[in-house]
Amino acid sequence: QDAARRRDRAVRAAVAQGLLDSEPLVCLLDTAGIRASAAALTAAFDAVTAPGTPVLHAFAAKAAPLVPVLRLLAGCGLGCEVASPGELALARAAGIPAARIVLDSPAKTAGELREALALGITVNADNHQELERLDALVAAAPGGPVRSPVGVRVNPQTGAGSIDALSTATATAKFGIALRDPGARERLVRACLDRPWLTRLHAHSGSQGLPLPLIAEGVRELHALAEEINAAAGHRRIDTLDIGGGLPVNFASDEHTPTYAEYAGALREAVPALFDGSYGLVTEFGRSLLAKHGTVLARVEYTKTAGGRRIALTHAGVQVATRTVYAPAAWPLRILAYDAKGTPKTGPPVAQDVAGPACFAGDLLATARELPELAPGDLVALPDTGAYFFTAHYGYNSLPRPSVHGFTADAAGTVRFALARPAQTEAELVAEAGGDRGD
Ligand code: LLP
């Protein structure tokens, strides 16, 4: 497979070019893979959408909050979904125009809302109280009506996928306005009819682990609600549907499944009218655009045995794979073994615990994993970690944020790295730990 070949080349080049000389672990992003994912997403929607339909694919910044990544995706025609003032700052630093930014924070302050409206950023309100806050801000907007498109997030309460904590459309989820609670639908329709500036509906049914039919069910609910509001209004009051993200990623192999084409096909089957051009569309994919294109690469420092188990002590652990360490059954990661030169290791598989560097017993990437026997100086790679892994660094033990390098390989196989994020320095660690307060 192309992606696996590019990864192997990048590992070898990372060693040859000395990326691991100053740090015991680095993170790699395959820019060709990221571009291919963005192109696949765009093509999948182009294939099912009536010509001329406005479609904005807003990358969910939380999956990889790195300015060069946002810039790369913007260059592929994508916008950006942000869920905090910090993410908004990153999107702006990446030069993404306000008209291509969507703000979804669940607990927006009045200041955050005011700034978004002043900039012309799309705002998706989470609840009735936020809509009331917006009433006041819209009324007070200098120079007349606000430029920002405003929507409201709906929880279709369609149920959970395989990972509860990532299922955002359960009956009791904290996000959006719960649609199936008694009286809720009527109140929401009224809230929309009362506000001429409220022109969008938003739903994000959940992340990893949600089956396509459940995602499609949520979108069907969203579309039906828009039709109901528009029928009551007597015109196209709701003109845009934001259907969120959530396409799951296959962590078991290099295969990229399910695909965006399968996702678009499932939606088209469940809600054919979604694509007929009567609504503009917004998507908010995160994980599926990035996960397969990121690799953590770390040295094995020591190997030993304890109680009959083999243990490899590596530099990749809880700081870059928090979820795997705390919930290994929900988030198993593949581990690939390379020798000190970055050549894939061969040899009979041997059961080994692969441990991280942090000072707690649970800092394990895998237990009894069958791998060619690891030795000090070897490397382990964690593929599929481009979203919500090393980009969601966990600062326990003051382990520094590792560097992130985007890479490209030319036709001759020469790999070039570009620094996307430098490693956190000791001075930064000390300053962030209050060390520069001088008292
Ligand atoms: N839009 C909204 C409003 C979201 O809340 C999310 C993810 C997305 C879009 C992007 O979903 P994706 O396409 O990436 O599945 N911390 C978790 C991930 C939580 C994702 C939450 N929201 C993790 O570590 O995997």
Residues whose N, C-alpha, C, O or C-beta is under 5 A from the ligand:
A	BS01	LLP	A60 A63 D104 H204 G206 S207 Q208 G244 G245 G246 L247 E284 F285 G286 R287 S288 Y388
